[in-house]
Every structure is written in C-alpha cells, then in structure tokens.
C-alpha cells in the first residue's frame, strides 16, 4: 500500500482525534487571514485619507514639527513665514502648480444669540485645489475678495451643524471677534484627516481678513504647495527648502525655521505605523498556530504508541526506516493541510462576510492565503518530524511483541 493511502486510512479511523488535532490550525489560519485583512484595510484607508487631503501636496509649517501622541505638532512660536513667501515660491519654484497660505485658530463664532467654538481659518481661493475641498452649495470667495479683505466665509459641514442646526447657512451672517462675515459657500463633506482631525469643522475666510481683522498679525503658520506631478514632489520640496532658507537668511550651519512634509513622507510614516500594527496583531494570532502544532505533536505521539505493533509488522515485511518516517510525516502534513484549508475557508468567509455586512476596513490579501497554505504544511512537517523519527527507530522484534 502507498504511504498516502495508509495515512488516509489511519486518519479516517480516528476522525474526532484528527479534527481536534487540526482545530488549533483552523483557528490560527483564520485569525491570521482576518488580521491581515484588517491591517491591509486600515493601510488602504489611511492612504485614501492622505490622498483626499491633497494631491501631490507639500506642506510647509513655521517652526519645527515633532510627533507627539501620534500627531505632528508645532514646537515653539515661529513667525518667519508670510504672504510674500507664498508669492515668491509661486514665481520661483519650477514644477509648482500652486501655493496657498493657511492660518487656523480655534475661536468662538457668534450666530444670532449663540456662541459656538469652531476652527476659523484663512486662506486664498487656491486652498480648494491644494486641499481637495469642493463647494457643495454657493461659491468660493474670489481673488478680488481675498485682495480687498472682504468679510465673506465658506463653512464646513460640522461647523454648520454646530452653529446653524437645521437652518440654511447661505446668506447668514456670523461674527468673529465682533466682526461680521457673510456665509457665501458650503464645503462638501471631507471627513477626518490622517491624524483624526475633523476637516469639516472649519469656517474659511480670506487670508487678508484673517490676518488684519481677526488676528492682527502679518505672519502665517502654514503654506500648502501643490506639485504639478507626483514625480516632482521631492524636487519641489528641495527647491522650497533652498529658497526659504535664502529668503530667511539662514546660515549653512543653522537649523531651518520651518518644516517641510511632503505627501510621500506622510505616506511613508503612516505606512510604517500601519505595517507595525499589522505585524503585531498577526504575531498574536500566530500563537494559535503554535498551539495547533503542539496538538499535532501530541496526537502523532499517541498514534505512534498505539500503532507500535503495526510498525513492527511493516518493518518485518521489508519497510525501511525512511518508509516509516514518510508515512507518519504524511499523516501530520495531512492534518495540517486539513486544518489549513478549513481555516482559509473560515478566514475568507469571515472577511467577505464582514465586507458584505458593511465593514469597509477589511481588505482580503491573496498572499496571506498562499502563505497560510505553506505554513500549514510546514507546521505538519515540523511537529510531525519527532513522532516520525521515534516511530522509525522502534526495534521491529520488540514492536512485534507489544500487545
């Protein structure tokens, strides 16, 4: 009889034991596939959020940005960036599609008799293209509004709910520091950014109105620069750094008084975090694979002990040690493969079921299925090798006398 046939007969004669031995593998493989799907889905979601923040975006922040609590935060109070920097960059940087100044501050806004705290921001019409915002109702303020410092505003969806409730905001007047601003447009919903900040909680006014009428300052904290292509992002970022260092008269040995973060760098940082998270949860899920392997080891050792006489008979009729090793290795691999196949079916089923249920954060990874199949065979070989060797080393004469 062929070793495969013998192995199948042996496993079939102990169905419950075979199932229990493969149960740990089933759970482990299913858990790994689902965890990888969660990790891949989270990574894709983060990349989509970054893309929605602005295409080919290069962000210049005044001062040094450091990561604290998972977010990039400004350290110190630097006032070297200004509107003239924006104009100069627009003229001098090749490959730059546009540049938009940005200043934002959380402030109390008055509508009728109610006060609401929201993010009041100032920018130019280029802000729409730089940050991929869209106007849902009304219109964006114009370049003329911007130059003349008109008191007009465009509002986000969250700010509308907080300030106006069910009222139509278009044409309404709000007051910021007692200065009236007329709502001329409404942004389409954007959702959260890559740091979890609500991009819809915003009241945008012309940058000149923001600086002169509200903050009484001349400096800005951020410039959004948009490269004309993804390939030019790094080149544009390098040019911006050289030009700003020259304009701010920074010596060669001195540190920058600004921080440049390109979309590529942001994607890389988020990808590293996502990958680390995926590895961690997959590592935890993989522990059950080790438990499953130990189950195979225990079952195979019991099987060797129960079939000592069978092993003796096979050796007596000419089976070599290699034949015995092959027989028991095939059995352990089959247990691993059975558990793996069922585990793959469970993992794929859970993932697709969750997606169909409306959970968009899962993304099935075919590589995890292929790897899982290989891992099942490997576990079968590793944890079945010791019992197989033990069986092959039994003395045929002694084995034949065992009842």
N, C-alpha and C positions, 0 to 999 in steps of 0.2 A: 504493500500500500504506500502511496505517496505521503510525505510528511504533512502536506497541506490537508489531505483527506483525514489523516489521523488526528490532526489538530482540530479540525472542524467537528469530528465525532466526539472528541473529548470535551470541547466547549459546549456542544449541544446537549450532552448528557448532564451538564451542570448549569442549566440556564440561569437560575437565580444567582448562583455564585458569579457567573460571568457578568451578569447585569450589574451586580453590586460592585464588582471589581472595576467596571468601566464608568460607574456613576460619577466618581470624582473627576475623571477626564471630561465627561459630558459637561459638568457644571463649569469646570475650568475653561474649556474651549469656548463655551457660550459666553462666559463672563468676559473673556479676553476680546472676543469679536464685538460685543456690545460696548465695552470700554474704549476700544479703538475707534468705534463709530462715534462715540461721544466726543473723543478727543479730536477726530478729524472734523466733525461737525462744528465744534467750537472754534477750531482754527479757521475754517472756511467763513464762519460768521464774523470773526474778528477781521479777516481780510476784506470782507464785503463792507464792514463798517468803515474801515480805513479808506477804502475806495470811495465811499459815499461822502467822506469828509472833504474830498477834493482830489481831482486827477492831477498827477504829476506835481504834487504840492511840495513846496519848500517853505517851512515856517521859520521866521527869524524872530526870536524873542530877546528883549533887552535883558541884559544880565545873564547869570549862569543858571541853567535849568538842571535840577537834580531830582532823581526818582525817590519819592517818599510815599510810603503806603501804597505802592503800586502805580502812582501817578507822577508825571513830570511837574515839578513845582518850581516857581521862580525863587531864587535866593538873593537877598539884598534888594536895594531900591536903586535901579539904574535908570537914568533919564537921558540917555545919549541918542536914542532913535527918534527921528522926527519926520515930518511930512516931506521935507526936502530930500531925505534919504530915499524915500519911495520914488520921487520923481527922477532922481539921479539913477537909481537902479533900473527903472523903466527905460531910460535912454541909453545906458551904457552896457548893460548885460545882454550879450547875444544869446539867442535861444530862449529868452524870457518872453512868454506870451503876455503876461500882465502882472501887476503888483498892486496889492490893496492894503492900506494901513488898517489897523484894528486896535480899538481900545475898549475895554469892557469893565464894568463895575456893578456890583450888586447894589441896587438902590431902591428906595420906596417911591412908587409911582401912584399918583392920586387920580382916581376917576370918580367923578361926582363927589360923594362923601366918603368913599372907601379908599384905604391905603393898602397897596399890595407890593410886596418885595419881589423884584424880578431883576434879571440881568439886562442892564441898559448898556448898549454897545454903539460905537460909532465906526463908520467905515465909508467907503465910496461905492458907486454902482458896480465896480469890478468885483466886489465881495461875492455877488451872486455866482459868477463863474469860478472864482477862486475856491469857494467852499461848497460848490454844487447845491446851492439853495435855489428853490424855484418859487415863483409868485403864484399863489393859488387864486387869489382874488385881488382886484385893484391893480396897483402898479408899483414898481420900484421908484424911489426918488431919483431924480436925474442928475446929470453932471452940473447943470445950472443950479439946482437946489443945493448941491454939495458946495459949489464955489461961493454961493451967496449966504450959506449958513442958514438955510430955511428951516423952519420949525415943523418938519414933517417926519413921519416914522412908519416903519414896517414892523409888524408884530408876528411872533410865532404862535403855534397852536396852544402850547401850555400856558403862555402868558395871557392868551385870550381867555382861556377857561378861568384862570385865577383873577383876572381883572374885570372881564365883561360878563362872565357867566354865559347866559343864552343870548345876550344882546349882540347885534351885528356891529363889529368894531369899526368898519369903514366909515370915515367921516367924523368919527367921535374924537373928542379932544381929551388928552391926558396931561397931567402936569408933573414935570420932573424938576425938583427944587423950585417949585412955583412957576416954572417956565412952561407955557402951553405948547403941546405938539399935537398936530392933527394926524390921525391914522390914515394913510393913503394906500396901504397894501397889507396883504396877509401872506405869510410864508406857508408853503405846503409842509406837511409833517416830515421831520428828519429822523426822529428817534434819538437814541443815545450815541455818543461818540465812543471811541476805543477805550476811554478812561471811565465810561459810565456816566458822563455828564449829559444832561438833557439839552440837546441842541435846539429844542423848540421853546425853551424858556428864555426868550430874547425879545427885546424891544430895540430895533436898529434905527439909528438916526444918522444924518450926515456927520462925518468926522469933524468938520469945522464947527458944527453946532455943539458937538460933544465936548470938544476941547475948549472953545471960547465961552459958551453959555452955561455949560454944566460943571466942568471940572476946573476951568480957569488954569489951563496948563498948555504947554507947547509940545511936550514930548508924548510919544506913544509907546506902548509896550510890545506890540506885535506887528509884523509885516507878513502877509501871505503872498508868496511868489509862486506863479504857475509856469512851469517849463513847457516848451512847445511840444515835447515828446518825452516818453519815459526814458529813452536812451540818453537824453540830455540833462536829466535831473542832477546827477553828480557834477557834471561840468558847470551847470548853472549855480549850484551850491558853492563850488570852489570860487567862481568869479565873484559871487556876492560877498564871500568872506574877504577876498583881497580888496575889493572896492570899499567895503565898510571899514576895514582896518585902516585903509589910506585916508578915508574921509574923517575918521575919528582920531587920526594921528596917533595910532597905537604903535609903539616901538616894537622891534623884532622880538625882544625878549619878554615883552609884556603879554598878559593873557587877554583874550578877546573880552570886550564888554557886551557881548551878545552871544546867543546860542542858536546855531542853525540845525534844524532837524528836518531831514528830507523824508519823503514818503517811503523811500526804500529802507531807510534806517528804522523808521517806525514799524514797518512790516517785519523787519528782521528781529527787533526787540520783542514784538508780540509773538512772533513765530517761536522764538526760543522759550518764552514763558509757556506757550501752548504745548510745545513738544515735551518740556519738563513735566508738565501736568499729565500728559498722556502716558509718559514712561512710568510715572508714579502709580497711576491707577492700574495700568497694565501689570506692573510688578506685583501689586497687591492681589490682582485677580489670578496671576500665575501661581500664587501659593497653592491654590486648589489643584493645580496640575501636579505639583509635587505630592500632595496628599493622594491624588489619584494614582500616581506612580507607586507610592507605598502600598496602596491597595492591590495593585497588580503583583507586586513583590510578595505580599502575604499570601495571595491566592495561589500563585505559582509554587511557592514553597510547600503549601498544603497539598497541592496537586502532586508534586514530586514524592512527598511522603506517602500519599495514598496509592500511588502507582508504582511503587518500588518493584513489586513482582513483575508488572508489565515491562518495566525497563530491563529487568533481568532476562525475561523471555526474549525480548528483542535483541539483546546483546548476545544471547546464546545462539540465536539463529543467524548471526552474522552482522548485526547492526554495529557500526563503529561509534566511537565517542562523538565524532562530528555529526553523525545522523541523529543521535540523541539531542545534542545541542541545537541542531537545526529544528527538530520537532518542537522543543519547548520554546525556542525563540519565536517560531511562527505563531504558537499559541498566544504568547504575550503581545506580539505585534498585532494580532487579530483583535485581541481585547482592546488595545489602544486605538486601533482604527475604528472599531465599532463605536467606542465612546466618542471618538473624534468626529465621526460622521454625524452621529446623533447631536453632538454638541454644536457642530457647524449649522445643522438644520435649526436647532433651537436659537442660536445666536442670530442667524439671518432672519428667522421668523420674528423674534422679539424686535429686532431693528426695524424691519419693514413694517411690522405692526405698529410700532411707536410712531413712525413717519406717517403712516396712514391715519393714525389717531390725531395727528396734528402737531406732533413734536418735530420741529424743523431743525433741531440742533444735532441730529444724528445723520451721519454720512457713512454708508456702508463702504468698507475698504476691501477690495478683492484680494489684495496682497495678504491681509490678515487671514483670509480663508485658506490660501495656499500654504502659508507658513504654519497655520494651525494643523493642517493635514500632515505636514512633515514632522511637526513636533510630536504628534500622536505616535507616529512610527518610531521616532527617536526615544520617546518615553518607554514604549514597549520593549525596545532593544536594551535600553539601559537597565530598567528594573526587571527585565526577564533574563538578563545575562547570568546573574549569580545563581538563580534556581536551575538554569540550563546546565551550567558548569557542574553544579552539585549533582545533578542527575547523571551527567556523563561520567562522573568519577565513581559511581557506585560499583562495587565488585559484583560481577554477574553471579558468582556462586552464592554470595551472601544474599543478594537480592532475590534469588530463586527460593531461598528457604524462608523468606518473610511471608507470613500468613496475611 
